[in-house]
Amino acid sequence: GESVGLHLPTLSVQEGDNSIINCAYSNSASDYFIWYKQESGKGPQFIIDIRSNMDKRQGQRVTVLLNKTVKHLSLQIAATQPGDSAVYFCAETDNYGQNFVFGPGTRLSVLP
Amino acid sequence: EAQVTQNPRYLITVTGKKLTVTCSQNMNHEYMSWYRQDPGLGLRQIYYSMNVEVTDKGDVPEGYKVSRKEKRNFPLILESPSPNQTSLYFCASRLGSNEQFFGPGTRLTVL
């Protein structure tokens, strides 16, 4: 499949452990934040989102935390599975949702 | 099946030869967008469109054109491709302020 990033930060976790992927964003006016998962050879896939009026949102096995004070976003994956191995991107946009800015991505490797 | 399709999926061309990458969505989404993805740089937005006949530049629009004559299609046009446009391109669409759906990608090589 295509290489989505040759020099990405990599996080390696044991299967069954929890994963935490971090992202710093730049625009204090950003209002909407999204986490995407990209598997090799595929387009990014939506995981979870959060708006700036919240600081935490939970989905199935995933939690997103937003700290607007330090402009930091994190994605927590509970009980990480081999199928979670992928590159994860955070993205931000303003209230108008026009211009999306993506972070550089983090490669998650799940060890057996 | 709701989806975003792109064609071609792979293309090798030469400098200066005009090309078009098509993008189509069947979800009646108003918003469509083009991105390029390069190693170490992540996804960068090229152009986006909020609705028919409404397009705007993203972060890296130089060397690209787009059109939005109908809601479902948003082609990306490279009038005179150059080697620095060798990249992986993604089209995406969304309804309102909801999540974006991405196409499968187009791998372009300009020799």
Contacts between the chains, C-beta under 8 A, distances in Angstrom:
chain1	res1	chain2	res2	distance
A	2	B	88	5.5
A	2	B	105	6.8
A	2	B	107	6.0
A	3	B	39	6.3
A	4	B	37	6.2
A	4	B	39	7.5
A	4	B	88	7.4
A	5	B	39	5.3
A	5	B	40	6.1
A	5	B	42	7.3
A	6	B	39	4.4
A	6	B	40	6.6
A	7	B	39	6.9
A	7	B	40	5.1
A	8	B	40	7.5
A	32	B	97	6.7
A	34	B	99	6.7
A	34	B	100	7.6
A	41	B	105	7.8
A	42	B	104	6.6
A	42	B	105	7.4
A	43	B	4	7.8
A	43	B	90	5.3
A	43	B	92	7.7
A	43	B	102	3.4
A	43	B	103	5.6
A	43	B	104	5.5
A	43	B	105	5.4
A	44	B	43	7.1
A	44	B	90	7.2
A	44	B	100	7.9
A	44	B	102	4.9
A	45	B	102	7.2
A	46	B	99	4.1
A	46	B	100	6.9
A	46	B	101	7.5
A	49	B	99	6.3
A	89	B	42	6.4
A	89	B	43	6.7
A	91	B	43	7.8
A	97	B	31	7.3
A	97	B	94	8.0
A	97	B	96	7.8
A	97	B	97	4.7
A	98	B	48	6.2
A	98	B	50	6.7
A	98	B	56	6.8
A	99	B	45	6.1
A	99	B	48	7.0
A	99	B	58	6.1
A	99	B	59	7.3
A	100	B	33	7.0
A	100	B	45	5.8
A	100	B	48	8.0
A	100	B	100	7.2
A	101	B	45	7.4
A	101	B	59	7.3
A	102	B	35	7.7
A	102	B	42	4.7
A	102	B	43	4.1
A	102	B	44	7.3
A	103	B	42	6.2
A	104	B	40	6.9
A	104	B	41	7.0
A	104	B	42	4.5
A	105	B	42	5.3
